[in-house]
């Protein structure tokens, strides 16, 4: 089945004939010279430069996205290895740190932001940090300015965590995500 091009609109065929007749003596050099004088060539070059710049920006963005993805994969792998070693040590009953190492690390290094299923939570320390920095912390809450007093808001959050801990299926056993502390 052969497709024929759409017929020209009224007046288009005559216009095309006039243009062909007007420029029949003009060769490529003359045409390029006239385009340069009229500024058509500059506009075309500018459009080509913009297209090339856009392609370069897209390529840079894709490369940056790939670098970020690879960095995230490396970080996930490192965290998974660390947590696996920690879990194995807890299962075997091996003390995680010697007394000398514990003294060197200090009290803040012993804190854990994401407890494992076998971990016993002894104490909780409230911290104030940017929300993005708390991405790996299991129990977190976002306090925003409003009518409620800070102390009352904190009590409400703690009560919600206690209620959620008592309900079956609310606290995830895999210890992934934010769990019950995801209230805003």
MIPA-714688 format. One line per 5 residues: number of its first residue (from 1); for each residue z, y, x of N, C-alpha, C, CB. Coordinates in Angstrom, 3 decimals, padded with zeros to 6 digits, always signed. Glycine has a CB too. Layout:
MIPA-714688
NUM	Z:Y:X:Z:Y:X:Z:Y:X:Z:Y:X ~ ...
END
This chain:
MIPA-714688
1	+000.000:-001.172:+000.845:+000.000:+000.000:+000.000:+000.000:+001.238:+000.893:+001.219:-000.003:-000.963 ~ -000.983:+002.054:+000.751:-001.132:+003.238:+001.596:-000.620:+004.465:+000.866:-002.600:+003.435:+002.010 ~ +000.232:+005.199:+001.547:+000.770:+006.407:+000.926:-000.050:+007.602:+001.382:+002.273:+006.600:+001.278 ~ -000.400:+008.434:+000.441:-001.123:+009.662:+000.774:-000.137:+010.803:+000.796:-002.273:+009.942:-000.234 ~ -000.327:+011.761:+001.695:+000.597:+012.889:+001.728:+000.480:+013.695:+000.440:+000.322:+013.786:+002.954
6	+001.563:+014.371:+000.102:+001.573:+015.191:-001.106:+000.495:+016.273:-001.003:+002.972:+015.830:-001.327 ~ -000.197:+016.545:-002.086:-001.204:+017.610:-002.028:-000.530:+018.957:-001.785:-002.035:+017.653:-003.336 ~ -001.238:+019.837:-001.067:-000.688:+021.152:-000.742:-000.472:+021.956:-002.025:-001.628:+021.916:+000.229 ~ +000.532:+022.789:-002.000:+000.800:+023.644:-003.149:-000.324:+024.667:-003.300:+002.170:+024.352:-003.001 ~ -000.326:+025.305:-004.411:-001.373:+026.278:-004.708:-001.381:+027.379:-003.648:-001.172:+026.884:-006.117
11	-002.508:+027.611:-003.043:-002.665:+028.671:-002.058:-002.373:+028.234:-000.636:-001.784:+029.806:-002.407 ~ -001.719:+027.090:-000.449:-001.360:+026.653:+000.898:-002.593:+026.214:+001.701:-000.351:+025.507:+000.824 ~ -003.527:+025.553:+001.045:-004.719:+025.085:+001.748:-005.538:+026.271:+002.251:-005.576:+024.193:+000.828 ~ -005.678:+027.290:+001.433:-006.420:+028.487:+001.845:-005.713:+029.213:+002.974:-006.611:+029.433:+000.662 ~ -004.389:+029.252:+002.912:-003.607:+029.912:+003.960:-003.771:+029.163:+005.280:-002.109:+029.990:+003.564
16	-003.752:+027.836:+005.227:-003.930:+027.033:+006.437:-005.308:+027.259:+007.034:-003.724:+025.546:+006.135 ~ -006.332:+027.396:+006.198:-007.692:+027.669:+006.698:-007.757:+029.015:+007.402:-008.709:+027.636:+005.545 ~ -007.140:+030.044:+006.808:-007.137:+031.377:+007.420:-006.458:+031.357:+008.782:-006.438:+032.384:+006.504 ~ -005.316:+030.675:+008.867:-004.583:+030.610:+010.136:-005.417:+029.877:+011.176:-003.214:+029.908:+009.950 ~ -006.030:+028.768:+010.782:-006.864:+028.010:+011.725:-008.046:+028.855:+012.196:-007.372:+026.701:+011.073
21	-008.644:+029.611:+011.303:-009.785:+030.457:+011.659:-009.348:+031.600:+012.575:-010.456:+031.019:+010.391 ~ -008.181:+032.183:+012.303:-007.693:+033.323:+013.074:-007.370:+032.925:+014.514:-006.454:+033.922:+012.407 ~ -006.790:+031.743:+014.691:-006.314:+031.349:+016.023:-007.187:+030.282:+016.670:-004.892:+030.843:+015.932 ~ -008.425:+030.071:+016.213:-009.255:+029.016:+016.775:-009.664:+029.295:+018.227:-010.489:+028.834:+015.922 ~ -009.765:+030.538:+018.619:-010.158:+030.876:+019.977:-008.973:+030.882:+020.943:-010.837:+032.223:+019.992
26	-007.766:+030.782:+020.446:-006.560:+030.899:+021.274:-006.231:+029.539:+021.903:-005.353:+031.417:+020.426 ~ -005.996:+029.531:+023.233:-005.601:+028.284:+023.883:-004.076:+028.276:+024.081:-006.342:+028.112:+025.251 ~ -003.556:+027.244:+024.731:-002.101:+027.077:+024.888:-001.475:+028.202:+025.714:-001.797:+025.732:+025.543 ~ -002.150:+028.686:+026.747:-001.607:+029.770:+027.567:-001.446:+031.041:+026.744:-002.512:+030.036:+028.778 ~ -002.493:+031.364:+025.968:-002.411:+032.556:+025.115:-001.292:+032.410:+024.086:-003.757:+032.805:+024.404
31	-001.209:+031.234:+023.534:-000.177:+030.988:+022.517:+001.229:+031.150:+023.116:-000.341:+029.568:+021.915 ~ +001.441:+030.589:+024.304:+002.744:+030.702:+024.968:+003.049:+032.159:+025.310:+002.777:+029.837:+026.246 ~ +002.029:+032.906:+025.755:+002.205:+034.311:+026.084:+002.599:+035.121:+024.854:+000.929:+034.872:+026.697 ~ +001.925:+034.877:+023.748:+002.243:+035.594:+022.505:+003.645:+035.239:+021.991:+001.192:+035.273:+021.426 ~ +004.012:+033.980:+022.117:+005.359:+033.576:+021.700:+006.406:+034.271:+022.551:+005.527:+032.047:+021.794
36	+006.137:+034.407:+023.858:+007.078:+035.085:+024.745:+007.215:+036.551:+024.380:+006.637:+034.949:+026.196 ~ +006.076:+037.195:+024.073:+006.101:+038.614:+023.693:+006.880:+038.807:+022.394:+004.664:+039.162:+023.538 ~ +006.642:+037.923:+021.439:+007.311:+038.044:+020.140:+008.757:+037.562:+020.160:+006.545:+037.271:+019.101 ~ +009.155:+036.846:+021.190:+010.529:+036.375:+021.277:+010.741:+035.003:+020.668:+011.431:+037.347:+020.615 ~ +009.684:+034.365:+020.255:+009.801:+033.035:+019.669:+010.234:+032.026:+020.712:+008.480:+032.605:+019.038
41	+009.714:+032.133:+021.905:+010.048:+031.194:+022.972:+011.525:+031.324:+023.342:+009.156:+031.437:+024.211 ~ +012.028:+032.566:+023.385:+013.442:+032.765:+023.721:+014.336:+032.134:+022.660:+013.762:+034.269:+023.861 ~ +013.946:+032.289:+021.401:+014.740:+031.691:+020.325:+014.715:+030.172:+020.421:+014.219:+032.144:+018.951 ~ +013.548:+029.619:+020.744:+013.437:+028.169:+020.875:+014.288:+027.685:+022.051:+011.958:+027.748:+021.064 ~ +014.231:+028.421:+023.181:+015.035:+028.031:+024.342:+016.527:+028.131:+024.033:+014.687:+028.907:+025.554
46	+016.896:+029.166:+023.298:+018.298:+029.331:+022.926:+018.750:+028.181:+022.032:+018.515:+030.678:+022.214 ~ +017.898:+027.805:+021.081:+018.240:+026.692:+020.187:+018.368:+025.391:+020.968:+017.182:+026.542:+019.081 ~ +017.461:+025.180:+021.936:+017.538:+023.978:+022.763:+018.802:+023.982:+023.612:+016.301:+023.863:+023.659 ~ +019.161:+025.145:+024.165:+020.384:+025.257:+024.972:+021.618:+024.990:+024.116:+020.481:+026.656:+025.623 ~ +021.630:+025.529:+022.893:+022.760:+025.290:+021.997:+022.867:+023.819:+021.629:+022.629:+026.135:+020.733
51	+021.725:+023.180:+021.388:+021.721:+021.755:+021.059:+022.242:+020.927:+022.241:+020.297:+021.295:+020.667 ~ +021.825:+021.291:+023.450:+022.299:+020.585:+024.640:+023.798:+020.797:+024.835:+021.530:+021.055:+025.885 ~ +024.271:+022.036:+024.608:+025.706:+022.323:+024.743:+026.510:+021.546:+023.706:+025.975:+023.836:+024.595 ~ +025.983:+021.472:+022.486:+026.673:+020.727:+021.426:+026.749:+019.247:+021.779:+025.955:+020.915:+020.071 ~ +025.649:+018.703:+022.287:+025.635:+017.295:+022.697:+026.642:+017.057:+023.819:+024.220:+016.875:+023.152
56	+026.734:+018.007:+024.762:+027.693:+017.883:+025.862:+029.128:+017.930:+025.345:+027.469:+018.995:+026.896 ~ +029.404:+018.855:+024.401:+030.752:+018.941:+023.821:+031.119:+017.652:+023.097:+030.846:+020.131:+022.851 ~ +030.168:+017.100:+022.347:+030.436:+015.849:+021.637:+030.690:+014.711:+022.608:+029.272:+015.497:+020.715 ~ +029.928:+014.674:+023.702:+030.128:+013.636:+024.703:+031.497:+013.788:+025.372:+029.008:+013.684:+025.755 ~ +031.879:+015.038:+025.679:+033.200:+015.286:+026.275:+034.314:+014.891:+025.324:+033.347:+016.758:+026.662
61	+034.146:+015.215:+024.042:+035.165:+014.863:+023.049:+035.285:+013.345:+022.916:+034.829:+015.494:+021.680 ~ +034.156:+012.656:+022.928:+034.186:+011.196:+022.840:+034.854:+010.592:+024.072:+032.762:+010.637:+022.680 ~ +034.572:+011.153:+025.242:+035.197:+010.658:+026.472:+036.703:+010.910:+026.454:+034.563:+011.327:+027.707 ~ +037.112:+012.078:+025.981:+038.540:+012.388:+025.901:+039.232:+011.460:+024.910:+038.754:+013.858:+025.494 ~ +038.590:+011.188:+023.789:+039.151:+010.271:+022.800:+039.316:+008.876:+023.388:+038.261:+010.217:+021.552
66	+038.338:+008.442:+024.141:+038.415:+007.124:+024.775:+039.539:+007.090:+025.814:+037.066:+006.761:+025.435 ~ +039.683:+008.170:+026.602:+040.782:+008.230:+027.583:+042.137:+008.179:+026.889:+040.679:+009.511:+028.436 ~ +042.284:+008.929:+025.773:+043.554:+008.900:+025.035:+043.828:+007.510:+024.479:+043.539:+009.929:+023.891 ~ +042.794:+006.854:+023.952:+042.973:+005.521:+023.395:+043.405:+004.539:+024.483:+041.678:+005.040:+022.723 ~ +042.784:+004.631:+025.662:+043.152:+003.750:+026.761:+044.581:+004.018:+027.231:+042.176:+003.918:+027.921
71	+044.979:+005.284:+027.288:+046.351:+005.625:+027.686:+047.347:+005.080:+026.675:+046.517:+007.153:+027.825 ~ +047.023:+005.182:+025.392:+047.910:+004.639:+024.363:+048.021:+003.125:+024.475:+047.412:+005.025:+022.971 ~ +046.905:+002.475:+024.751:+046.924:+001.018:+024.913:+047.797:+000.626:+026.110:+045.484:+000.471:+025.094 ~ +047.660:+001.360:+027.221:+048.495:+001.069:+028.391:+049.968:+001.272:+028.074:+048.088:+001.952:+029.575 ~ +050.284:+002.356:+027.363:+051.675:+002.621:+027.008:+052.222:+001.539:+026.081:+051.803:+003.996:+026.346
76	+051.424:+001.129:+025.097:+051.861:+000.054:+024.183:+052.113:-001.236:+024.950:+050.805:-000.189:+023.078 ~ +051.224:-001.554:+025.882:+051.375:-002.777:+026.664:+052.646:-002.721:+027.505:+050.149:-002.997:+027.562 ~ +052.899:-001.575:+028.117:+054.084:-001.428:+028.952:+055.356:-001.536:+028.111:+054.051:-000.086:+029.697 ~ +055.366:-000.917:+026.947:+056.537:-000.981:+026.065:+056.750:-002.404:+025.582:+056.373:-000.029:+024.862 ~ +055.659:-003.088:+025.212:+055.776:-004.466:+024.739:+056.335:-005.374:+025.836:+054.410:-004.987:+024.263
81	+055.876:-005.196:+027.070:+056.403:-005.999:+028.174:+057.886:-005.719:+028.386:+055.622:-005.719:+029.465 ~ +058.259:-004.457:+028.348:+059.656:-004.081:+028.544:+060.542:-004.675:+027.445:+059.797:-002.550:+028.572 ~ +060.092:-004.578:+026.216:+060.874:-005.103:+025.091:+060.957:-006.622:+025.133:+060.265:-004.653:+023.762 ~ +059.902:-007.287:+025.599:+059.920:-008.744:+025.704:+060.939:-009.180:+026.747:+058.520:-009.284:+026.061 ~ +060.965:-008.501:+027.883:+061.945:-008.813:+028.927:+063.349:-008.581:+028.391:+061.700:-007.955:+030.198
86	+063.539:-007.487:+027.689:+064.862:-007.154:+027.125:+065.296:-008.203:+026.106:+064.835:-005.754:+026.463 ~ +064.357:-008.636:+025.262:+064.677:-009.632:+024.236:+065.033:-010.965:+024.891:+063.490:-009.812:+023.257 ~ +064.262:-011.363:+025.918:+064.546:-012.625:+026.614:+065.904:-012.573:+027.291:+063.454:-012.930:+027.651 ~ +066.226:-011.446:+027.878:+067.519:-011.314:+028.550:+068.657:-011.385:+027.539:+067.588:-009.994:+029.338 ~ +068.461:-010.810:+026.380:+069.493:-010.877:+025.343:+069.656:-012.298:+024.823:+069.153:-009.932:+024.186
91	+068.553:-013.033:+024.670:+068.621:-014.417:+024.199:+069.340:-015.302:+025.200:+067.221:-014.961:+023.934 ~ +069.103:-015.089:+026.483:+069.723:-015.897:+027.521:+071.160:-015.480:+027.794:+068.918:-015.810:+028.791 ~ +071.565:-014.349:+027.272:+072.922:-013.872:+027.487:+073.105:-013.215:+028.835:+073.886:-014.998:+027.349 ~ +072.027:-012.872:+029.482:+072.101:-012.225:+030.787:+072.492:-010.770:+030.571:+070.744:-012.337:+031.559 ~ +073.447:-010.305:+031.372:+073.838:-008.905:+031.290:+072.658:-008.065:+031.753:+075.115:-008.613:+032.148
96	+072.268:-007.076:+030.947:+071.076:-006.291:+031.247:+071.203:-005.513:+032.555:+070.792:-005.334:+030.111 ~ +072.363:-005.021:+032.832:+072.543:-004.219:+034.042:+073.788:-004.672:+034.792:+072.641:-002.720:+033.694 ~ +073.714:-004.651:+036.102:+074.914:-004.869:+036.899:+075.777:-003.629:+036.787:+074.567:-005.184:+038.388 ~ +077.041:-003.757:+037.155:+077.941:-002.607:+037.090:+077.464:-001.474:+037.989:+079.356:-003.021:+037.482 ~ +076.938:-001.819:+039.166:+076.466:-000.779:+040.087:+075.259:-000.056:+039.497:+076.106:-001.390:+041.462
101	+074.347:-000.817:+038.888:+073.176:-000.193:+038.287:+073.566:+000.677:+037.099:+072.173:-001.256:+037.851 ~ +074.533:+000.228:+036.312:+074.979:+000.998:+035.152:+075.593:+002.320:+035.586:+075.990:+000.193:+034.328 ~ +076.315:+002.316:+036.702:+076.919:+003.553:+037.191:+075.832:+004.517:+037.678:+077.926:+003.254:+038.329 ~ +074.777:+003.980:+038.297:+073.702:+004.824:+038.803:+072.900:+005.462:+037.667:+072.778:+004.011:+039.699 ~ +072.652:+004.691:+036.599:+071.828:+005.183:+035.512:+072.514:+006.264:+034.691:+071.438:+004.049:+034.623
106	+073.779:+006.123:+034.468:+074.482:+007.112:+033.664:+074.504:+006.710:+032.196:+073.836:+008.482:+033.823 ~ +075.303:+007.405:+031.399:+075.477:+007.000:+030.003:+074.237:+007.224:+029.129:+076.634:+007.745:+029.412 ~ +073.435:+008.232:+029.437:+072.275:+008.511:+028.593:+071.178:+007.468:+028.744:+071.721:+009.875:+028.914 ~ +071.106:+006.831:+029.923:+070.063:+005.833:+030.137:+070.343:+004.535:+029.378:+069.924:+005.541:+031.621 ~ +071.583:+004.337:+028.931:+071.927:+003.124:+028.196:+071.567:+003.232:+026.712:+073.412:+002.829:+028.347
111	+071.159:+004.409:+026.264:+070.829:+004.594:+024.850:+069.498:+003.928:+024.525:+070.777:+006.093:+024.494 ~ +069.409:+003.401:+023.319:+068.201:+002.719:+022.853:+067.761:+003.392:+021.565:+068.448:+001.180:+022.635 ~ +066.498:+003.822:+021.519:+065.982:+004.475:+020.323:+065.487:+003.503:+019.282:+064.881:+005.403:+020.688 ~ +065.088:+002.312:+019.692:+064.571:+001.320:+018.757:+065.323:+000.013:+018.962:+063.040:+001.117:+018.944 ~ +066.318:-000.289:+018.125:+067.089:-001.518:+018.304:+066.272:-002.758:+017.927:+068.366:-001.461:+017.468
116	+066.571:-003.857:+018.610:+065.946:-005.135:+018.295:+066.733:-005.819:+017.180:+065.870:-006.040:+019.554 ~ +066.165:-006.851:+016.537:+066.883:-007.509:+015.444:+068.254:-008.048:+015.842:+066.054:-008.631:+014.908 ~ +068.425:-008.497:+017.085:+069.718:-009.032:+017.506:+070.697:-007.974:+017.991:+069.513:-010.035:+018.584 ~ +070.276:-006.763:+018.137:+071.152:-005.712:+018.657:+072.191:-005.311:+017.632:+070.339:-004.494:+019.076 ~ +073.367:-005.006:+018.132:+074.436:-004.504:+017.274:+074.558:-003.003:+017.533:+075.803:-005.252:+017.546
121	+074.463:-002.224:+016.480:+074.548:-000.775:+016.626:+076.018:-000.393:+016.606:+073.752:-000.032:+015.497 ~ +076.494:+000.118:+017.735:+077.897:+000.497:+017.862:+078.123:+001.940:+017.434:+078.372:+000.300:+019.296 ~ +077.276:+002.816:+017.910:+077.437:+004.227:+017.609:+076.057:+004.854:+017.441:+078.247:+004.946:+018.724 ~ +076.044:+005.974:+016.775:+074.797:+006.725:+016.620:+075.036:+008.135:+017.132:+074.310:+006.741:+015.127 ~ +074.077:+008.645:+017.864:+074.190:+009.997:+018.404:+073.081:+010.826:+017.781:+074.102:+010.008:+019.977
126	+073.436:+011.862:+017.041:+072.379:+012.705:+016.471:+071.753:+013.564:+017.572:+072.942:+013.604:+015.330 ~ +070.449:+013.670:+017.503:+069.744:+014.499:+018.470:+068.813:+015.429:+017.708:+068.954:+013.630:+019.499 ~ +068.506:+016.512:+018.335:+067.564:+017.472:+017.757:+066.369:+017.519:+018.698:+068.216:+018.911:+017.562 ~ +065.207:+017.202:+018.149:+064.004:+017.156:+018.980:+062.795:+017.443:+018.108:+063.859:+015.778:+019.689 ~ +061.680:+017.800:+018.723:+060.449:+017.958:+017.927:+060.098:+016.646:+017.237:+059.267:+018.426:+018.822
131	+059.557:+016.739:+016.039:+059.270:+015.550:+015.224:+058.333:+014.599:+015.948:+058.662:+015.955:+013.879 ~ +057.348:+015.111:+016.672:+056.404:+014.252:+017.378:+057.073:+013.475:+018.507:+055.261:+015.080:+017.931 ~ +058.131:+014.019:+019.093:+058.822:+013.341:+020.179:+059.646:+012.166:+019.671:+059.714:+014.317:+020.923 ~ +059.930:+012.131:+018.379:+060.749:+011.069:+017.808:+059.903:+009.946:+017.218:+061.663:+011.636:+016.744 ~ +058.669:+009.821:+017.670:+057.754:+008.836:+017.097:+058.231:+007.406:+017.238:+056.419:+008.966:+017.732
136	+058.927:+007.067:+018.306:+059.353:+005.685:+018.546:+060.789:+005.436:+018.111:+059.204:+005.344:+020.011 ~ +061.467:+006.453:+017.630:+062.847:+006.295:+017.196:+062.854:+005.719:+015.786:+063.612:+007.650:+017.248 ~ +063.660:+004.673:+015.562:+063.628:+003.983:+014.278:+064.276:+004.808:+013.181:+064.316:+002.639:+014.387 ~ +065.475:+005.243:+013.385:+066.201:+005.976:+012.356:+066.113:+007.461:+012.640:+067.674:+005.521:+012.283 ~ +065.375:+008.154:+011.801:+065.223:+009.587:+012.002:+065.106:+010.255:+010.644:+063.989:+009.905:+012.889
141	+065.436:+011.512:+010.620:+065.320:+012.302:+009.391:+064.898:+013.704:+009.786:+066.669:+012.321:+008.578 ~ +064.135:+014.309:+008.924:+063.636:+015.647:+009.203:+064.401:+016.638:+008.331:+062.097:+015.743:+008.949 ~ +065.090:+017.554:+008.964:+065.812:+018.599:+008.247:+064.946:+019.851:+008.231:+067.203:+018.885:+008.903 ~ +064.690:+020.326:+007.045:+063.886:+021.530:+006.905:+064.719:+022.609:+006.241:+062.601:+021.250:+006.094 ~ +064.423:+023.868:+006.523:+065.183:+024.947:+005.906:+065.074:+024.883:+004.382:+064.692:+026.310:+006.421
146	+066.177:+025.156:+003.742:+066.188:+025.133:+002.280:+067.542:+025.576:+001.767:+065.847:+023.732:+001.748 ~ +067.801:+025.282:+000.507:+069.034:+025.725:-000.131:+070.235:+024.864:+000.249:+068.863:+025.721:-001.627 ~ +070.000:+023.590:+000.619:+071.101:+022.677:+000.900:+071.746:+022.996:+002.245:+070.612:+021.230:+000.881 ~ +073.065:+022.889:+002.300:+073.787:+023.119:+003.550:+073.542:+021.959:+004.507:+075.303:+023.295:+003.286 ~ +073.627:+022.253:+005.810:+073.308:+021.237:+006.819:+074.239:+020.032:+006.727:+073.387:+021.841:+008.217
151	+075.521:+020.274:+006.592:+076.485:+019.174:+006.522:+076.234:+018.276:+005.324:+077.900:+019.718:+006.465 ~ +075.936:+018.878:+004.199:+075.659:+018.103:+002.986:+074.375:+017.295:+003.154:+075.550:+019.034:+001.757 ~ +073.362:+017.878:+003.790:+072.099:+017.173:+004.010:+072.312:+015.968:+004.923:+071.047:+018.124:+004.616 ~ +073.106:+016.142:+005.979:+073.371:+015.042:+006.906:+074.139:+013.928:+006.198:+074.162:+015.544:+008.135 ~ +075.129:+014.292:+005.378:+075.874:+013.272:+004.635:+074.952:+012.502:+003.704:+077.015:+013.912:+003.833
156	+074.042:+013.209:+003.047:+073.109:+012.551:+002.141:+072.202:+011.581:+002.899:+072.267:+013.593:+001.395 ~ +071.740:+011.975:+004.069:+070.869:+011.108:+004.876:+071.621:+009.854:+005.301:+070.341:+011.862:+006.121 ~ +072.852:+010.019:+005.773:+073.655:+008.870:+006.208:+073.917:+007.939:+005.035:+074.990:+009.337:+006.829 ~ +074.210:+008.485:+003.860:+074.433:+007.657:+002.668:+073.171:+006.880:+002.306:+074.878:+008.530:+001.476 ~ +072.020:+007.521:+002.388:+070.762:+006.820:+002.096:+070.536:+005.684:+003.086:+069.571:+007.799:+002.137
161	+070.839:+005.925:+004.359:+070.683:+004.866:+005.353:+071.624:+003.707:+005.045:+070.946:+005.408:+006.771 ~ +072.857:+004.007:+004.654:+073.811:+002.944:+004.325:+073.342:+002.145:+003.125:+075.195:+003.530:+004.052 ~ +072.876:+002.831:+002.087:+072.373:+002.128:+000.902:+071.155:+001.282:+001.245:+072.021:+003.129:-000.207 ~ +070.275:+001.820:+002.046:+069.055:+001.097:+002.417:+069.383:-000.121:+003.275:+068.088:+002.026:+003.168 ~ +070.409:-000.021:+004.126:+070.788:-001.148:+004.978:+071.342:-002.297:+004.143:+071.822:-000.706:+006.024
166	+071.959:-001.979:+003.004:+072.528:-003.015:+002.143:+071.502:-003.709:+001.274:+073.584:-002.426:+001.274 ~ +070.365:-003.091:+001.040:+069.325:-003.683:+000.191:+068.467:-004.640:+001.005:+068.444:-002.584:-000.448 ~ +068.106:-005.747:+000.379:+067.272:-006.730:+001.059:+065.818:-006.253:+001.064:+067.392:-008.121:+000.376 ~ +065.160:-006.350:+002.224:+063.756:-006.003:+002.320:+063.489:-004.543:+002.634:+063.085:-006.353:+001.064 ~ +064.509:-003.702:+002.642:+064.288:-002.286:+002.922:+064.185:-002.055:+004.428:+065.424:-001.429:+002.323
171	+065.072:-002.681:+005.189:+065.038:-002.537:+006.634:+064.095:-003.600:+007.165:+066.468:-002.664:+007.268 ~ +063.095:-003.200:+007.925:+062.132:-004.166:+008.438:+062.733:-004.947:+009.587:+060.846:-003.469:+008.886 ~ +062.435:-006.243:+009.609:+062.980:-007.104:+010.654:+062.222:-006.968:+011.965:+062.958:-008.545:+010.202 ~ +061.007:-006.476:+011.904:+060.201:-006.343:+013.107:+060.598:-005.112:+013.910:+058.727:-006.277:+012.747 ~ +061.358:-004.235:+013.330:+061.799:-003.010:+013.988:+060.633:-002.120:+014.353:+062.600:-003.337:+015.225
176	+059.597:-002.099:+013.519:+058.456:-001.222:+013.755:+058.510:-000.093:+012.748:+057.108:-001.996:+013.656 ~ +058.003:+001.035:+013.112:+057.968:+002.162:+012.183:+059.303:+002.861:+012.136:+057.574:+001.701:+010.790 ~ +059.524:+003.600:+011.062:+060.714:+004.426:+010.970:+061.778:+003.833:+010.072:+060.351:+005.782:+010.480 ~ +061.455:+002.834:+009.259:+062.452:+002.205:+008.414:+063.024:+003.171:+007.402:+063.556:+001.631:+009.252 ~ +064.307:+003.031:+007.140:+064.908:+003.818:+006.077:+065.105:+005.282:+006.426:+066.210:+003.229:+005.708
181	+064.941:+005.684:+007.653:+065.185:+007.074:+008.021:+063.980:+007.946:+007.886:+065.678:+007.153:+009.404 ~ +063.097:+007.621:+007.006:+061.851:+008.368:+006.946:+061.873:+009.389:+005.818:+060.677:+007.422:+006.771 ~ +062.979:+009.942:+005.519:+063.067:+010.933:+004.442:+062.878:+012.310:+005.019:+064.415:+010.840:+003.698 ~ +062.354:+013.163:+004.209:+062.155:+014.545:+004.636:+062.960:+015.448:+003.746:+060.664:+014.938:+004.606
END
